[in-house]
């Protein structure tokens, strides 16, 4: 069995989730802090769009932006970055498709944090950046974690946009979903079964992990934090 | 240290327009829920932005709409004690207090821990300590930020009644050591009376009365203030043709002349200021006497709460809720035998609601 698709998929999902987590959380914070309602709604809609569009359409737009003859694609080419139909494109596709999940989870998590903690932090003189890092992020932790896992799983299963912008190059951009598609279309059912089984198993592990995180969120935060306490002698 | 507030704010359909100055000590803001008292505190702390006005903490203007000044809450030096205390649930007591220390390198919170008796609790999480302990942590955290003014938002509402009295005594001690001004927002007249040297009463976003706490309690100028300070008996006043006063809701005519009654629209008397003991003949002129009939008795542990009506009051006033008179007397009183109640003329409250 060829292990390449598994390794490529995991590598892509791992890099993609790091980018998705950071970008999604920061974007959620920017929108959360935004005062203008109109701008807020517009950004919210734009950031949610990749979730409701067919991935092939998202991939089409990506190709339009990053294509070799497009300004941005040209610029990347001049500095020696070959993105389209190369491995980095699988990451770009996964990030764009998974970003709405991360963004929406993070924004919901921020909105769930009782504002009184932020107000208290302000009146005792904590700077806004410290409040974000030391109060808002830790209190939003369960929501951020579940958003991260959802985004990772979605990135792992990404097919449509990846096919559009990264292609299906064996050993380079052929991720598991693409390998399954190729195996089935080539009549190689044995191989398809194997990849499907592996993909299902990996996804199951992460979704299980997710439901454990959510379960923890449901128990009161009091118990959550009490558990963290060091055992006193 | 002083605090000057003169602000207006429209907030979710509510109009706030308050103006006051505090010159040392603890100023109480007494009002029912929804009267705008917490909103006032939030405006002072910079958590809510007033539509217009001026806020000065000490000599510093922290908000001035016409000059475009709006100092962020971090730099206002206003220590805010929240109703729920707002301790960060994911930080230990020590970390909660450290979060307020500006100079982290030379931070030494041990004296604060000692002062609020928190040494034993320093490594616990907020969820693991009692409400009273949480309040002490919140106060320690506020003092760690070295505030110029303390804003206390209903600090005892989250505590049960036993703990409340303990914590009140503790807070009085803490405040007497504190050189800056403090504002205590409350709906409890007991808290206001015990803790605050000066008092404001507020209703519907407006200041109704301000002054020394003792004076506000002794001479409420309007019925809302009287009600907030615990008065239960009210009646509208009318003047008969020959200038005599009639408490129309009670169906009772007052005889004699009364200081402060000239422009009054309402009369009131506190439920504890009635007595069933007939005054000696020499003092009789200082008292009013009210013929009453008892309609209901609620017996408490130490005292009876008695509902009465003026005997012979006409049927129209008898249907009126305001016609009820409340009397609180020791349990030793033989309430059912009472036919006449007496009250000192100087204890009658004359109020004007047309302001």
Interface residues (C-beta under 8 A of the other chain):
Chain A: X114 X116 X117 X119 X120 X121 X122 X123 X124 X125 X126 X127 X134 X135 X138 X139 X221 X222 X223 X225 X226 X228 X229 X230 X232
Chain B: X42 X45 X46 X47 X72 X73 X74 X75 X76 X78 X79 X80 X82 X84 X86 X87 X88 X89 X90 X92 X99 X100 X102 X123 X124 X125 X126 X127 X128 X141 X142 X144 X145
